[in-house]
Amino acid sequence: MELTSPTVIKELLAKFDAKPSKTMGQNFLIDKNILNKIIKAGDLNKSDVVLEVGPGIGVLTQELAKNAERVIAIEKDHTMINILSETLSKFDNIEVIEGDALEVIKLSSYKVYKVVANIPYYLTSHLIRILLEAENPPQEIVLLVQKEVAQRICPLPQHQSFKKTSSVGANMSLLSVSVQYYAEAKIISYVSKNCFLPSPKVDSAIIKIIPQKPNKNPKDAEKFFKVVKAGFSHARKQLANNLSKELKLDRTKTKEWLLGCGIEPTRRAETLSVQNWIALSSSFTG
């Protein structure tokens, strides 16, 4: 069964009286080349345990099962669970779990594993944070995410070589700071919206995230994110305003603190690098 074929996908959905759910972000991959790029990025071998979030009809799941020892696929949509029972019936190394991926992962006890998935866009931020902050983070994370989100997550030099990049890639977000604090991240390839059925409104990108070892000291991480969240608390406001208000600091002392770290108080949070935030949190005594 060729699951990248639009005809096969439509026939499968009709057989199970199913429709792609917009609320669950269901867009099925129909490009074999992109599928191969995802598998290659996962650097899989026959000893790997792979966690997949949102397998949908199983197009990526099948390829993961061919290249790994075991695949754990978490699917929230009961209709898709029924479809998977047919499309994955020939594989004996796949475990399908019905449930909310975020909750399943929080309660899991996986030790050594990788995450490879075409995830719904709305899950991106929460899923990545949960994975990176887990007691046992994955060895590698390979995800298909929205293009602009990928450009925010990955350091600018990683995607400067691509001919078409959005200026949004130069700006940091709370998510990009989080990823770069815990891991190394890079864009593997951009993916046209035409590679999916139904076609989403925006293009995507394959990203690869490799968590750093050892994990950050919990107390250092707690202080780091306290400062970062304060900095990002109010969009478009100057850094000195946000930090003094959220951390309850004297404004003059806040300016001195920023200048002592080589940061102009008038800058905005999105313009700071992870190194800037580390310098700020390391010198924060509040």
C-alpha positions in Angstrom: 0.0 0.0 0.0 1.6 3.2 -1.2 0.7 5.7 1.5 2.3 8.7 -0.2 -0.2 8.3 -3.1 -3.1 10.9 -2.9 -5.4 8.3 -4.5 -4.6 5.7 -1.8 -5.0 8.3 1.0 -8.4 9.3 -0.3 -9.5 5.7 -0.6 -8.3 4.9 2.9 -10.1 7.9 4.3 -13.3 7.0 2.4 -13.1 3.4 3.6 -13.0 4.5 7.3 -15.4 7.4 6.7 -12.7 9.8 7.9 -11.6 13.4 7.0 -8.4 15.2 7.9 -8.9 17.2 11.0 -7.9 20.8 10.9 -8.0 21.2 14.7 -5.6 18.3 15.0 -3.4 19.6 12.2 -3.7 16.5 10.0 -1.7 17.0 6.8 -0.5 13.7 5.2 2.9 13.6 3.5 2.8 12.7 -0.2 6.4 13.3 -1.2 8.7 10.3 -1.1 11.8 12.5 -1.4 10.9 14.4 1.8 10.0 11.1 3.5 13.5 9.8 2.7 15.1 13.0 4.0 13.3 12.6 7.3 14.5 9.0 7.7 18.1 10.0 6.7 18.0 12.8 9.3 17.0 10.4 12.0 20.3 8.4 11.4 18.4 5.3 12.4 19.8 1.8 13.0 18.3 -1.5 13.9 18.9 -1.0 17.6 17.0 2.3 17.8 13.7 2.8 19.7 11.8 5.6 17.9 8.9 7.7 19.4 6.6 9.1 16.8 3.9 11.7 17.6 0.8 11.9 15.4 1.4 9.0 12.9 -1.8 9.8 11.1 -2.3 7.0 8.5 1.2 5.6 9.1 3.2 6.8 6.1 6.2 7.8 8.2 5.6 5.0 10.7 6.1 2.3 8.1 9.5 3.7 7.1 10.6 4.1 10.7 9.7 0.5 11.4 11.8 -0.6 8.4 14.8 1.2 9.8 14.5 0.8 13.6 14.2 -1.9 16.1 11.0 -0.6 17.6 8.5 2.2 17.0 6.1 3.7 19.5 3.5 5.8 17.7 1.2 8.0 19.8 -2.1 9.0 18.1 -4.9 11.0 19.6 -7.5 10.5 16.9 -9.5 7.3 17.3 -10.4 7.2 13.6 -6.7 7.2 12.7 -6.1 4.4 15.2 -8.5 2.3 13.2 -6.7 3.2 9.9 -3.4 2.3 11.5 -4.6 -1.1 12.4 -4.8 -1.8 8.7 -1.8 0.1 7.3 0.6 -1.2 10.0 -0.8 -4.8 10.2 2.3 -6.3 8.5 4.7 -4.9 11.1 5.5 -6.6 14.4 7.8 -3.9 15.8 5.3 -1.1 16.1 3.3 -0.2 19.3 0.4 2.2 18.7 -0.7 4.1 21.8 -4.0 6.0 21.7 -3.8 9.2 23.7 -2.5 12.7 24.1 1.2 12.7 23.2 2.1 15.4 25.7 0.6 13.4 28.6 2.0 10.1 27.4 5.5 11.5 27.2 5.2 13.2 30.6 4.3 9.8 32.2 6.7 7.7 30.1 9.9 6.0 31.4 11.7 5.8 28.1 15.5 5.6 28.6 17.3 5.6 25.3 15.2 6.7 22.3 14.9 9.1 19.4 11.9 11.2 18.3 11.0 11.4 14.6 7.7 12.9 13.6 5.5 15.0 11.4 3.8 16.9 14.2 0.8 19.2 14.2 2.0 22.8 14.3 0.1 23.6 17.4 2.1 21.0 19.4 5.5 22.3 18.5 6.4 24.5 21.4 5.0 22.3 24.2 6.3 19.1 22.7 9.9 20.3 22.3 10.0 21.8 25.8 8.7 18.6 27.4 11.2 16.5 25.4 14.2 18.7 26.2 13.3 19.1 29.9 12.6 15.4 30.4 14.7 13.5 32.9 15.8 11.3 30.0 15.7 13.5 26.9 15.8 11.7 23.5 19.2 11.2 21.7 17.9 13.1 18.7 14.7 14.9 17.7 13.7 15.1 14.0 10.5 17.0 13.3 8.6 18.5 10.5 7.4 21.9 11.7 6.2 25.2 10.3 9.0 26.9 8.3 9.0 30.2 10.2 9.0 28.4 13.5 12.0 26.4 12.3 13.8 29.6 11.5 13.1 30.9 14.9 14.3 27.7 16.6 17.6 27.3 14.8 20.5 29.7 15.1 20.7 32.1 12.1 24.0 30.8 10.6 22.4 27.3 10.2 19.9 28.6 7.6 21.7 31.5 6.0 22.9 29.2 3.3 19.3 28.7 2.1 18.4 31.0 -0.8 15.0 31.8 0.5 14.8 32.7 4.1 12.4 35.0 6.0 13.7 37.9 8.0 11.8 36.4 11.0 14.7 34.0 11.2 16.8 36.8 12.8 14.5 37.1 15.7 14.6 34.9 18.8 11.5 33.7 20.7 11.1 32.0 24.1 11.0 28.7 22.2 14.2 29.3 20.3 16.0 30.4 23.4 14.8 27.2 25.2 15.9 24.9 22.4 19.3 26.6 22.0 19.9 26.5 25.8 19.3 22.7 26.0 20.4 21.6 22.6 22.0 22.1 19.2 19.5 22.6 16.4 19.7 22.9 12.6 17.4 23.0 9.6 17.8 19.9 7.4 15.6 21.0 4.5 12.6 23.2 3.6 9.4 21.5 2.6 6.8 22.9 0.2 3.2 23.0 1.4 2.4 21.1 -1.9 4.1 18.0 -0.3 1.0 17.4 1.9 -2.6 16.3 1.5 -4.5 18.4 2.3 -2.1 21.3 1.6 -1.5 23.5 4.6 -1.4 27.3 4.2 2.3 27.6 4.9 5.6 25.8 4.0 7.4 23.5 6.5 10.9 22.5 7.4 12.7 19.4 8.7 14.6 20.3 11.8 17.1 18.2 13.8 17.6 18.9 17.5 20.4 17.1 19.5 20.1 17.6 23.3 23.3 18.5 25.0 24.8 16.2 27.7 25.0 16.4 30.6 21.7 18.1 31.4 21.7 21.6 32.7 21.8 22.1 36.5 18.1 22.4 37.5 18.8 25.4 39.7 20.7 27.2 36.9 18.0 26.4 34.4 15.3 27.7 36.8 17.1 31.0 37.2 17.8 31.2 33.5 14.1 30.8 32.5 13.0 33.1 35.2 15.0 35.9 33.6 14.2 34.9 30.0 10.4 34.7 30.7 10.6 38.1 32.3 12.4 39.5 29.3 9.8 38.1 26.9 6.8 39.0 29.1 5.6 42.0 27.0 6.1 42.0 23.2 7.7 45.1 21.7 8.6 46.6 25.0 12.2 47.4 25.9 14.2 44.9 27.8 14.8 47.2 30.8 11.1 47.8 31.2 10.2 44.1 31.1 13.0 42.9 33.5 12.5 45.7 36.0 8.7 45.1 36.1 8.6 41.3 36.1 11.6 40.8 38.4 10.6 43.7 40.7 13.9 45.5 40.3 14.8 49.2 40.5 14.9 50.5 36.9 18.2 52.2 37.3 19.8 49.1 38.7 18.2 47.1 35.9 19.9 49.3 33.3 23.2 49.0 35.1 22.8 45.2 35.2 22.2 45.1 31.4 25.0 47.4 30.6 27.3 45.3 32.8 26.5 42.4 30.5 27.2 44.4 27.4 23.5 44.8 26.5 21.8 48.1 25.7 18.7 48.6 28.0 16.7 49.7 25.0 17.0 46.4 23.1 14.1 44.0 22.9 14.2 40.4 24.1 13.9 39.0 20.6 17.3 40.5 19.6 19.3 38.7 22.4 21.3 35.6 21.8 21.3 32.6 24.2 24.8 33.7 25.3 23.3 37.1 26.3 20.6 35.4 28.4 23.2 33.1 30.0 25.3 36.2 31.0 22.2 37.9 32.4 21.0 34.9 34.4 24.5 34.1 35.7 24.8 37.7 37.1 21.2 37.8 38.4 21.0 37.9 42.2 17.3 38.6 42.7 
